[in-house]
Amino acid sequence: MQVTRPTDFEACINACEACVLACVDAVREFQLAPEADVMVLTLECAQVCELAVTAMERGGALAPHACSAAAKLCARAAAECGRHRQAGSRACARACSRAARECGRVTAARRHVAAWA
């Protein structure tokens, strides 16, 4: 089965994928100077972004819910990572902010759609 990327989700998918990578990099930094709460939040953000990407690529009914959760979690992770000085944390904050905006945009655009297929 070939997965296609709907063009109206492309920016959101790209933002979520970048967020995942930035979150993983930030977690590596946090492991050097343990920040348990932010590390868990960052990992959860990465996982929800991965779920949102998969759901958008499939175009299924889970996609609006996954994007909504990603928007909320990314906004929280962006705020928390933005409080730290490490370069990876700052990059994570920027990537999470972008993913939060894109997921929010997609969620708002699809709010009244039951299924995206």
DACOR-V810812 format. One line per field, one symbol per residue. ss: DSSP state (a for helix, b for strand, c for the rest). Layout:
ss: ???
//
This chain:
ss: ccccccaaaaaaaaaaaaaaaaaaaaaaaaaacccaaaaaaaaaaaaaaaaaaaaaaaccccaaaaaaaaaaaaaaaaaaacccccaaaaaaaaaaaaaaaaaaaaaaacccccccc
//
